[in-house]
Every structure is written in structure tokens, then in C-alpha cells.
Amino acid sequence: MRFFRAVLWLLQAVSPRAAAWLAERLFFTARRTSLSPAARAFLASGRRFVLSVENRRVTGWSWGRDDAPAVYLVHGWASRGARLAAFTEPLRDAGYAVVTYDAPGHGASGRGMSSMPEFARTLAAVVAHHGRGRSPYAVIAHSFGCSATSLAVLWGLDAQRLVFLAPAADPPAWVAPLVRALALRPQTVDLVRARSERRIRYRWAELNVCDIARNMSRRPSLLVVHDESDETVRWQDGAAIAAAWPESRLVTTQGLGHRGVTSDARVVREAVTFIGGDRPEPAMPTNEAGRLEYEMFFREERRTLNAATEHVAS
């Protein structure tokens, strides 16, 4: 970062447009991550497919019967489709097909810059490729992938149910820390915005997920799971999205962090049950350890469920 800060300090003085060119690439290029042996084995168990989305290679994998209702797994920024591997087997056991993929600029897909609209267009393209005209039954997304899924729904993606894990409510706000770290001048930031908006064909101001939710003509039922100690995306982001989204439930966890919600057995169980339909609140366990887990995991859901019921009744 120090190197790029020094380069940008010089460029901003002699060529603001060149500085904006470089800054845009720093903003919109995700750090590549390698596959663990477990993730590699998981992907090897699926059926690999490749498609082109806006002239870029996108690689994905599927499991289960082609005629089964499909659940799509959408990873976050600087991540990969294998991030949500823990959901695959329980979903298959429940009778669903499962599809995941690496977004543009991520994993096994084509390199280069990426963005929320490009994530959204890729989700729509993967659904069209795998579904062959059938709508997705559900989407489970993590972090930035939740933001993109919201945009895809606004554009017409017709899913019945959504599960958002640690969702980001306002991805353009992530630019501010980079602006400070790189010591960018306001003129440079304006040029970056203008360049990127032409490239992604969307305005930054239109990428707030709460605003997107309010503008939807139809909102699928939504489960939001967010850890109160999330170190990457604040819990308040998930709470704000749930508040802006009728027919939503917010579950607050403790001690899982940003990535732990993608693999915790309780979260997986809750998500699969939610996708399967409405359910009664689970019975209070009788042992002390079970009661502690119950209070930690379900207390926020009980509160938001009551609020949702009042909203629907009104």
C-alpha cells in the first residue's frame, strides 16, 4: 500500500487521469485466494461448467439432479464459490440441487476488475445457464454476494427465498478507507467514480441495498444471519437490511465473526430449514449448555419475528 500511495501522490500532481486509472484498478480488483485441499476436494465432487458472461470466463460447479429445485450459492468479495461448501450436503439431503461459481475476477474465473453489478449479472447468467428457463428456488449469499443478489432480484431474478450471511448494506462506502489509505484527492475520487460508472453501467449512488430493497416490486422471503462481533461488515448492516425488507428475519450470532457464519452447523441448519418453509420456533432445550446456545442463537430471531408479525398484521 505504501508503494501505491507514493505512486499515486506523484501521479495526482502530474496526471489526475492516470492516477484515476490506477486507483480504479486498486479499488475494483479483488485479491486472489488459493484453494485449500478441502475446498479443492469439494469442488472436484461437483460437475464443472464454464460459460461466458460479458465476454469473460465464469467457472462453476453443480450437484444434485438437474430437475430438482436449485439453490445457488454466491460468495463475497475476494472469495470463491467453495466458501459456502458447508451448505451443499444438507441441501442435497433435503432434495435440492446446488450450484456455485467463482465470480468474474475471482478464483477459477477470468481475471480482471469486478463490481457489484457484474456479480449480479453473473448470478443471472448462471441461473439462465443451469436453470434453462426455471427460476431459482433460493439463493444463499455471503457478504458482498448478498449486495449483488439484491441487485439481481431488483432486475428480475425470481427466487422464492434468500439467505444473507453477513450482508453488506452499502458497498460503495468501502471506498472511503481506501481513499484515506492512498491519500487520494477529491478530484481523483470523482474521476474514479466517473470511469467506473461508465464501465459497470451503474451509478454508485444506486448500490445501497436498503434502497434497492425498498424499490423492489417483489421481495422474496429473507433470512439475515449476522454476527454481532463481525470484524469485516458491521452487524448494523444486516440489521438495516432486515429492517428495510418486509418478510425478513434477523438472526444474531455471537463469536462466529465474518467468515464463521458460512460454516457454522447451527447457521447451516437454520438456513436449510428456512429454505424449506415456515417452521415453529424450536423447543427450549432442557440442559444448561443447550439453553445457552438457544438463547445466543435464537434471541434476535424471536424479537424480529414478533416485529415482522406486527408489520404484516398492520
Residue, then its C-alpha position, 0 to 999 in steps of 0.5 A: m500500500r505504501f508503494f501505491r500511495a507514493v505512486l499515486w501522490l506523484l501521479q495526482a500532481v502530474s496526471p489526475r487521469a492516470a492516477a484515476w486509472l490506477a486507483e480504479r484498478l486498486f479499488f475494483t480488483a479483488r485479491r486472489t485466494s488459493l484453494s485449500p485441499a478441502a475446498r479443492a476436494f469439494l469442488a472436484s465432487g461437483r460437475r464443472f461448467v464454464l460459460s461466458v458472461e460479458n465476454r469473460r470466463v465464469t467457472g462453476w460447479s453443480w450437484g444434485r439432479d438437474d430437475a430438482p429445485a436449485v439453490y445457488l450459492v454466491h460468495g463475497w468479495a475476494s472469495r470463491g464459490a467453495r466458501l459456502a461448501a458447508f451448505t451443499e450436503p444438507l441441501r442435497d439431503a433435503g432434495y435440492a440441487v446446488v450450484t456455485y461459481d467463482a465470480p468474474g475476477h475471482g478464483a477459477s474465473g477470468r481475471g480482471m476488475s469486478s463490481m457489484p453489478e457484474f456479480a449480479r449479472t453473473l448470478a443471472a447468467v448462471v441461473a439462465h445457464h443451469g436453470r434453462g428457463r426455471s427460476p431459482y428456488a433460493v439463493i444463499a449469499h455471503s457478504f458482498g454476494c448478498s449486495a449483488t443478489s439484491l441487485a439481481v432480484l431488483w432486475g428480475l431474478d425470481a427466487q422464492r427465498l434468500v439467505f444473507l450471511a453477513p450482508a453488506a448494506d452499502p458497498p460503495a462506502w468501502v471506498a472511503p478507507l481506501v481513499r484515506a489509505l492512498a491519500l487520494r484527492p477529491q478530484t481523483v475520487d470523482l474521476v474514479r467514480a466517473r470511469s467506473e460508472r461508465r464501465i459497470r453501467y451503474r451509478w454508485a449512488e444506486l448500490n445501497v441495498c436498503d434502497i434497492a430493497r425498498n424499490m423492489s416490486r417483489r421481495p422474496s422471503l429473507l433470512v439475515v444471519h449476522d454476527e454481532s462481533d463481525e470484524t469485516v461488515r458491521w452487524q448494523d448492516g444486516a440489521a438495516i437490511a432486515a429492517a428495510w425488507p418486509e418478510s425478513r428475519l434477523v438472526t444474531t450470532q455471537g463469536l462466529g465473526h465474518r467468515g464463521v457464519t458460512s460454516d457454522a452447523r447451527v447457521v447451516r441448519e437454520a438456513v436449510t430449514f428456512i429454505g424449506g418453509d415456515r417452521p415453529e420456533p424450536a423447543m427450549p432445550t432442557n440442559e444448561a449448555g443447550r439453553l445457552e446456545y438457544e438463547m445466543f442463537f435464537r434471541e434476535e430471531r424471536r424479537t424480529l419475528n414478533a416485529a415482522t408479525e406486527h408489520v404484516a398484521s398492520 
